[in-house]
Amino acid sequence: DDCHKTKTRQISVSSTDEESHLKITLMANNDTNSMIYVAIIATSFVLRGTTAIFWLPLVLYHCKILYENGHIVNSLINKMIPVAITVLVIATTIDSIFHGKVAFTHWNFFKLNLLVDVNTQCGVSNGVMTVLYLVLQLNFSIVGFVIGLWKSMKDEKLCNIYSFAIFWTVYVFSNINHQEPRFILPLLPLSIGYAAYGASRSSIHLNHKSSVYIVYIVFNLLIMSMWQFFLQVGTENTTTFLGKE
């Protein structure tokens, strides 16, 4: 009995050690992944400052999870924030060397486009255009996208922070005077993911494929006509006006 108890105790201690080691390994892997994804976010922000709009709710949600798990200091402050600062310092250094003086590119971008509102020189759009651009870019997958959003909101296993990030980005860009299709291109991968999720969980059957092909072709011809004659035609109209003058 004593021998059996001793072995049981040894196995219990061994299992505890293995569990502790596994938790430490998982935490280290999570920290590494977090540092990598923060570096990617910071790099995308360096390449185009407006990507911060899309990433903001996702980063805040991650901070909330870190706070709930008690990893604010160890993960966020000690590892993630230094990575982001390092990327921004490198980018600022490169910009400063190129310009021959200290240059904070993203502050200049913010000041010119929002405070001075220079972007209105490129055209002014109403808030509906950003939503229209997203619909046109998704094309026929907009059907699966709507279904995917609806299904995801009803699925308790899925996190709705991604759908919130999409709507938040569309909302912010809809309130900017100058709107272009390329502004919301970063939303396409996530939106198509929702479309695939909706298509995989819907009971839509293409029994009349020939009719679907015809509708698809006509729909795309209408989109092409809209791009050609109504959207983003300011340069052609300006050239025609200057030619007549």
C-alpha positions in Angstrom: 0.0 0.0 0.0 2.8 2.4 0.9 4.6 1.6 -2.3 1.4 2.2 -4.3 0.8 5.5 -2.5 4.3 6.6 -3.2 4.0 5.8 -6.9 0.6 7.5 -7.1 2.1 10.6 -5.5 5.0 10.5 -7.9 2.7 10.2 -10.9 0.5 13.1 -9.5 3.6 15.3 -9.1 4.9 14.4 -12.5 1.4 15.2 -14.1 1.4 18.6 -12.3 4.9 19.3 -13.6 3.9 18.4 -17.1 0.8 20.6 -16.9 2.9 23.5 -15.6 5.4 23.0 -18.3 2.7 22.9 -20.9 1.1 26.1 -19.6 4.4 27.9 -19.7 5.0 26.7 -23.3 1.6 27.8 -24.4 2.0 31.2 -22.8 5.4 31.6 -24.5 3.9 30.6 -27.9 1.0 33.1 -27.3 3.4 35.9 -26.5 5.5 35.1 -29.6 2.4 35.1 -31.8 1.2 38.3 -30.2 4.5 40.0 -30.9 4.5 38.8 -34.5 0.9 40.1 -35.1 1.7 43.4 -33.4 4.7 43.8 -35.8 2.4 43.1 -38.7 -0.2 45.6 -37.5 2.5 48.3 -37.0 4.0 47.6 -40.4 0.6 47.9 -42.1 0.1 51.2 -40.2 3.4 52.4 -41.5 2.5 51.5 -45.1 -1.0 53.1 -44.8 -2.1 55.0 -41.7 -5.8 54.4 -42.3 -5.4 50.7 -41.4 -5.5 51.8 -37.8 -9.2 52.3 -38.1 -9.8 48.6 -38.9 -7.3 47.3 -36.3 -8.5 49.5 -33.5 -11.4 47.3 -32.2 -9.4 44.1 -32.7 -6.5 45.5 -30.6 -8.8 46.8 -27.9 -10.5 43.4 -27.7 -7.2 41.7 -27.4 -6.2 44.1 -24.6 -9.5 43.2 -22.9 -8.6 39.5 -23.0 -5.1 40.2 -21.7 -6.6 42.2 -18.8 -9.1 39.4 -17.9 -6.2 36.8 -17.9 -3.9 39.1 -15.9 -1.3 39.4 -18.7 -1.3 43.2 -19.2 2.1 43.7 -17.8 3.9 40.6 -19.0 2.5 40.5 -22.5 1.2 43.9 -23.4 3.6 46.3 -21.7 6.7 44.2 -21.7 6.5 42.6 -25.1 3.8 43.9 -27.5 4.1 47.7 -27.0 8.0 47.6 -27.4 7.6 45.8 -30.7 5.1 48.4 -32.0 7.4 51.2 -30.9 10.4 49.6 -32.5 8.6 49.4 -35.9 7.4 53.0 -35.7 10.9 54.3 -34.7 12.5 52.4 -37.6 9.9 53.9 -40.0 10.4 57.4 -38.6 14.1 57.1 -38.9 13.9 56.0 -42.5 11.5 58.9 -43.4 13.7 61.4 -41.6 16.8 60.2 -43.4 15.0 60.4 -46.7 13.6 64.0 -46.1 16.8 65.3 -44.5 15.0 66.3 -41.3 12.9 64.8 -38.6 9.6 63.8 -40.3 6.6 62.3 -38.6 4.8 61.0 -41.7 1.6 59.8 -40.1 1.1 63.1 -38.2 1.5 65.0 -41.4 -1.0 62.6 -43.1 -3.5 63.1 -40.3 -3.1 66.9 -40.3 -3.5 67.3 -44.1 -6.3 64.9 -44.6 -8.4 65.6 -41.5 -7.4 68.9 -40.0 -6.7 70.8 -43.2 -9.1 68.5 -45.2 -7.0 68.5 -48.4 -8.6 65.2 -49.6 -11.7 67.1 -50.6 -9.7 68.4 -53.6 -10.0 64.8 -55.0 -13.8 64.8 -54.8 -16.6 64.7 -52.2 -18.9 61.7 -51.7 -21.9 61.0 -49.6 -21.9 58.3 -46.9 -23.7 55.8 -49.1 -20.7 55.4 -51.4 -18.6 53.4 -49.0 -21.3 50.8 -48.5 -21.9 50.7 -52.3 -18.1 50.1 -52.8 -18.2 47.2 -50.4 -21.2 45.6 -52.1 -19.7 46.0 -55.6 -16.3 44.6 -54.5 -18.0 41.5 -52.9 -20.0 41.0 -56.1 -22.2 37.9 -55.9 -20.6 36.8 -52.6 -22.6 39.6 -50.9 -25.4 37.0 -50.6 -23.2 34.6 -48.6 -21.7 37.6 -46.7 -25.2 38.6 -45.4 -26.0 35.0 -44.5 -22.6 34.6 -42.8 -23.1 37.6 -40.7 -26.6 36.5 -39.6 -25.4 33.0 -38.9 -22.3 34.1 -37.0 -24.4 36.4 -34.7 -26.6 33.4 -33.8 -23.6 31.1 -33.2 -22.4 31.4 -29.6 -19.0 29.8 -30.5 -18.1 32.6 -32.8 -16.7 36.0 -31.7 -18.5 39.0 -33.3 -15.6 41.3 -32.9 -14.6 40.7 -36.6 -18.1 41.7 -37.9 -17.9 44.8 -35.6 -14.5 45.7 -37.1 -16.0 45.6 -40.6 -19.0 47.7 -39.7 -16.9 50.1 -37.7 -14.5 50.7 -40.6 -17.3 51.2 -43.1 -19.0 53.7 -40.6 -15.8 55.7 -40.1 -15.0 55.9 -43.9 -18.7 56.8 -44.6 -18.2 60.0 -42.5 -15.1 61.1 -44.4 -15.7 63.6 -47.2 -13.5 61.9 -49.8 -14.2 58.2 -50.3 -12.7 55.7 -52.7 -13.0 51.9 -53.3 -9.4 51.2 -52.4 -10.0 52.5 -48.9 -12.0 49.4 -47.9 -10.0 46.9 -49.9 -8.5 45.6 -46.6 -12.0 44.5 -45.6 -12.3 42.0 -48.5 -10.4 39.0 -47.0 -12.5 39.1 -43.8 -15.7 39.8 -45.7 -15.1 36.9 -48.1 -14.4 34.7 -45.1 -17.9 35.6 -43.8 -19.3 34.9 -47.2 -17.7 31.4 -47.3 -19.0 30.8 -43.7 -22.5 31.8 -44.9 -22.4 29.7 -48.0 -21.3 26.6 -46.1 -24.2 26.9 -43.7 -27.0 27.8 -46.1 -29.3 25.5 -48.0 -28.9 27.4 -51.3 -28.9 25.0 -54.3 -28.1 26.1 -57.8 -30.6 23.9 -59.7 -30.7 26.2 -62.7 -27.0 27.0 -63.3 -27.6 28.5 -66.8 -29.9 31.1 -65.3 -27.4 31.8 -62.5 -24.7 32.3 -65.2 -26.8 34.8 -67.1 -27.7 36.8 -64.0 -24.1 36.8 -62.9 -22.9 38.1 -66.3 -25.6 40.8 -66.5 -24.9 41.8 -62.9 -21.2 42.2 -63.7 -21.9 44.1 -66.9 -24.0 46.6 -64.8 -21.1 46.9 -62.3 -18.7 47.6 -65.2 -21.0 50.2 -66.7 -21.4 51.9 -63.3 -17.6 52.1 -62.9 -17.2 53.3 -66.4 -19.8 56.1 -66.6 -20.7 57.1 -63.0 -18.0 56.2 -60.4 -14.5 57.7 -60.4 -15.0 59.6 -63.7 -13.8 63.0 -62.4 -10.6 62.9 -64.3 -12.4 62.3 -67.6 -14.9 65.0 -66.9 -12.2 67.4 -66.0 -10.2 66.6 -69.2 -13.3 67.1 -71.3 -14.1 70.5 -69.7 -10.5 71.7 -70.1 -10.5 70.5 -73.8 -13.6 72.6 -74.5 -12.1 75.6 -72.7 
